[in-house]
Amino acid sequence: MGVQIILFILVIIGYFAFGESVSVGQNNSRKKYIIFVSVLLILQSGLRGLSVGSDTNVYCVDFENIVLKSWNEIWYGFHEVYIEGTGKDAGYPLFVKMFQIINTDYQIFLIFVAFVFFYAFGRFLYINTSSNKDVLLAVAIYQAVFYSFMSITGIRQTLATAFTLFAFEYIKNNKWIKFILLLFIASFLHKSCLVFAAAYLVCKISNVRFVLISSVIVFITIEQPKLIRNIRV
């Protein structure tokens, strides 16, 4: 928690340092600010210890086991998952094995995963914000809601989310083939990202009120069991 507070203080300091200019150089200022924030988040996530996060150590064990596996075993994992119905997310061991061609250090792998995700996140912010204030707000929401998952645990989900952030831009440009292709690739890392396919249809709905109400209903339906448990506690 202490590291998270220090990081957000640095994010705020960066906001004032880069300013909130409305001149021609605004985009350049915003780009530099996003790079600054992304580097901070990459360091925070990539340099974490094995005791930080609920399954960082579990992924470390998997990483070391994959080092010992042959390429035939990695490819056979696809048969086990998608033909035999055993195991899950066969694309992740393949992703790790490909990385291990370059380096077999788990800490370097964590930094690489952090770079992939926060590059996608930073790119998303640059395209979909118009001021440094927007960036600051987005980072604040990320730190409050997604930090404990994306930054310090859930490597498969984090990588799959990076793909969905890239895919989002294809929705806006009506390039549905590229959108589906990215989601298909991401599904080998974590199949839950296929749910994001519905975003393509949602973005075509012009009735904003309908979208908001439907989103709230879906959220309550999904989270209802958790909410009830929390109330009982």
C-alpha positions as CSV (number, residue, x, y, z in Angstrom):
1,M,0.0,0.0,0.0
2,G,2.9,2.3,0.8
3,V,4.4,1.9,-2.6
4,Q,1.0,2.5,-4.2
5,I,0.6,5.8,-2.3
6,I,4.1,7.0,-3.2
7,L,3.5,6.1,-6.9
8,F,0.3,8.1,-7.0
9,I,1.9,11.1,-5.4
10,L,4.5,10.9,-8.2
11,V,1.7,10.8,-10.7
12,I,0.2,13.9,-9.2
13,I,3.6,15.7,-9.2
14,G,4.0,14.7,-12.8
15,Y,0.6,16.2,-13.6
16,F,1.7,19.6,-12.3
17,A,5.2,19.2,-13.8
18,F,3.9,18.6,-17.4
19,G,1.1,21.1,-17.0
20,E,-2.4,21.4,-18.5
21,S,-1.5,23.5,-21.6
22,V,-4.1,24.2,-24.2
23,S,-1.6,25.3,-26.8
24,V,-0.4,23.4,-29.9
25,G,2.0,21.5,-27.7
26,Q,-0.7,20.0,-25.6
27,N,-0.6,16.6,-27.3
28,N,3.2,16.5,-26.8
29,S,2.8,17.3,-23.1
30,R,0.1,14.7,-22.7
31,K,2.2,12.1,-24.5
32,K,5.2,12.8,-22.2
33,Y,2.9,12.6,-19.2
34,I,1.5,9.3,-20.3
35,I,5.0,7.9,-20.9
36,F,6.0,9.1,-17.4
37,V,3.0,7.4,-15.8
38,S,3.4,4.2,-17.8
39,V,7.1,3.9,-16.8
40,L,6.1,4.3,-13.1
41,L,3.4,1.6,-13.4
42,I,5.8,-0.7,-15.3
43,L,8.4,-0.4,-12.5
44,Q,5.8,-0.9,-9.8
45,S,4.4,-4.1,-11.4
46,G,7.6,-5.5,-12.9
47,L,9.8,-5.2,-9.9
48,R,7.5,-6.7,-7.4
49,G,8.7,-9.5,-5.2
50,L,7.3,-13.1,-5.1
51,S,5.3,-12.3,-1.9
52,V,3.5,-9.4,-3.6
53,G,0.1,-10.5,-5.1
54,S,-1.9,-13.5,-4.5
55,D,-0.4,-15.7,-7.2
56,T,2.9,-14.1,-8.3
57,N,4.7,-17.0,-6.7
58,V,2.4,-19.6,-8.3
59,Y,3.2,-18.1,-11.7
60,C,6.9,-18.3,-10.8
61,V,6.6,-22.0,-10.3
62,D,4.8,-22.4,-13.6
63,F,7.5,-20.3,-15.3
64,E,10.2,-22.6,-14.0
65,N,8.3,-25.7,-14.9
66,I,7.8,-24.4,-18.5
67,V,11.6,-24.1,-18.8
68,L,11.9,-27.8,-18.3
69,K,9.2,-28.7,-20.9
70,S,10.0,-29.5,-24.5
71,W,8.3,-27.8,-27.4
72,N,6.4,-30.9,-28.2
73,E,4.9,-30.8,-24.7
74,I,4.0,-27.2,-25.2
75,W,2.2,-27.9,-28.5
76,Y,0.5,-30.9,-27.1
77,G,-1.0,-28.7,-24.4
78,F,-3.4,-27.3,-27.2
79,H,-4.6,-30.9,-27.8
80,E,-5.2,-31.4,-24.1
81,V,-7.1,-28.2,-23.6
82,Y,-9.1,-28.0,-26.8
83,I,-9.5,-31.7,-27.7
84,E,-9.4,-33.6,-24.5
85,G,-10.9,-30.8,-22.4
86,T,-8.2,-30.8,-19.7
87,G,-6.1,-27.9,-18.5
88,K,-6.7,-24.3,-19.5
89,D,-5.3,-21.5,-21.6
90,A,-2.8,-23.4,-23.7
91,G,-1.5,-20.2,-25.2
92,Y,0.1,-19.0,-22.0
93,P,2.7,-21.8,-21.8
94,L,3.5,-21.1,-25.5
95,F,3.9,-17.4,-24.8
96,V,6.2,-18.1,-21.8
97,K,8.2,-20.6,-23.8
98,M,8.8,-18.1,-26.6
99,F,9.9,-15.5,-24.1
100,Q,12.3,-18.0,-22.6
101,I,14.2,-18.2,-25.9
102,I,15.4,-14.7,-25.0
103,N,15.6,-14.9,-21.2
104,T,14.8,-17.4,-18.4
105,D,14.7,-14.9,-15.5
106,Y,11.3,-14.6,-14.0
107,Q,11.8,-11.0,-12.8
108,I,12.6,-10.0,-16.4
109,F,9.5,-11.8,-17.5
110,L,7.4,-9.8,-15.0
111,I,8.9,-6.6,-16.4
112,F,8.1,-7.7,-19.9
113,V,4.5,-8.5,-19.0
114,A,4.2,-5.1,-17.3
115,F,5.6,-3.4,-20.4
116,V,3.1,-5.2,-22.7
117,F,0.1,-4.2,-20.6
118,F,1.1,-0.7,-19.8
119,Y,2.1,0.0,-23.4
120,A,-1.4,-1.0,-24.4
121,F,-2.9,1.0,-21.5
122,G,-0.8,4.1,-22.3
123,R,-1.7,3.9,-26.0
124,F,-5.4,3.6,-25.0
125,L,-5.1,6.7,-22.8
126,Y,-3.3,8.7,-25.5
127,I,-6.0,7.9,-28.1
128,N,-9.0,8.3,-25.8
129,T,-8.1,11.3,-23.6
130,S,-7.8,15.0,-24.5
131,S,-6.0,16.5,-21.5
132,N,-3.6,15.6,-18.7
133,K,-6.5,15.9,-16.3
134,D,-8.2,13.1,-18.1
135,V,-5.1,11.0,-17.8
136,L,-4.8,11.7,-14.1
137,L,-8.4,10.7,-13.6
138,A,-8.0,7.5,-15.6
139,V,-4.9,6.5,-13.6
140,A,-6.7,7.3,-10.3
141,I,-9.5,5.0,-11.3
142,Y,-7.0,2.3,-12.4
143,Q,-5.1,2.5,-9.1
144,A,-8.4,2.4,-7.1
145,V,-10.1,-0.4,-9.0
146,F,-7.7,-2.5,-11.1
147,Y,-4.3,-2.1,-9.4
148,S,-4.6,-5.1,-7.1
149,F,-5.3,-7.4,-10.0
150,M,-3.6,-6.1,-13.2
151,S,-0.5,-4.8,-11.5
152,I,0.4,-7.5,-9.0
153,T,-1.4,-10.7,-10.0
154,G,-3.3,-12.4,-12.8
155,I,-0.6,-12.5,-15.5
156,R,-2.8,-14.4,-18.0
157,Q,-5.7,-12.0,-17.6
158,T,-3.3,-9.0,-17.7
159,L,-1.9,-10.1,-21.1
160,A,-5.3,-10.9,-22.5
161,T,-6.6,-7.5,-21.4
162,A,-3.7,-5.8,-23.2
163,F,-5.0,-7.5,-26.4
164,T,-8.5,-6.2,-25.7
165,L,-7.2,-2.7,-25.3
166,F,-5.6,-2.9,-28.7
167,A,-8.7,-4.5,-30.1
168,F,-10.9,-1.6,-28.8
169,E,-9.6,0.8,-31.4
170,Y,-10.8,-1.5,-34.2
171,I,-14.3,-1.2,-32.9
172,K,-14.2,2.6,-33.4
173,N,-12.8,2.1,-36.9
174,N,-15.3,-0.6,-37.9
175,K,-12.6,-3.1,-38.5
176,W,-14.4,-6.1,-37.0
177,I,-12.2,-8.7,-38.6
178,K,-9.1,-7.4,-36.9
179,F,-11.1,-6.9,-33.7
180,I,-12.2,-10.6,-33.7
181,L,-8.7,-11.8,-34.7
182,L,-7.1,-10.1,-31.7
183,L,-9.8,-11.4,-29.3
184,F,-9.3,-14.9,-30.8
185,I,-5.5,-14.7,-30.1
186,A,-6.1,-13.3,-26.6
187,S,-8.5,-16.2,-25.8
188,F,-5.6,-18.6,-25.9
189,L,-4.1,-16.6,-23.0
190,H,-7.4,-16.3,-21.1
191,K,-10.8,-17.3,-22.6
192,S,-12.7,-14.8,-20.5
193,C,-11.7,-12.0,-23.0
194,L,-14.2,-13.4,-25.5
195,V,-16.9,-11.7,-23.4
196,F,-15.5,-8.5,-24.8
197,A,-16.8,-9.4,-28.2
198,A,-20.2,-8.1,-27.1
199,A,-18.6,-4.6,-27.0
200,Y,-18.7,-4.5,-30.7
201,L,-22.5,-4.7,-30.7
202,V,-22.8,-2.4,-27.7
203,C,-20.9,0.3,-29.5
204,K,-23.4,0.2,-32.3
205,I,-26.2,1.1,-30.0
206,S,-26.9,4.9,-30.2
207,N,-29.2,5.0,-27.1
208,V,-26.7,5.9,-24.3
209,R,-29.3,5.6,-21.6
210,F,-30.2,2.1,-22.6
211,V,-26.5,1.1,-22.6
212,L,-26.0,2.5,-19.1
213,I,-29.1,0.9,-17.6
214,S,-28.2,-2.4,-19.2
215,S,-24.7,-2.2,-17.9
216,V,-25.9,-1.6,-14.4
217,I,-28.3,-4.5,-14.5
218,V,-25.6,-6.8,-15.8
219,F,-23.2,-5.7,-13.2
220,I,-25.7,-6.2,-10.3
221,T,-26.6,-9.6,-11.7
222,I,-23.0,-10.7,-11.8
223,E,-21.9,-9.2,-8.5
224,Q,-25.1,-10.0,-6.5
225,P,-23.7,-13.1,-4.8
226,K,-20.6,-11.1,-3.7
227,L,-22.7,-8.2,-2.5
228,I,-24.9,-10.5,-0.4
229,R,-21.9,-12.2,1.2
230,N,-20.4,-8.8,2.1
231,I,-23.7,-7.6,3.6
232,R,-23.9,-10.8,5.7
233,V,-20.4,-10.4,6.9
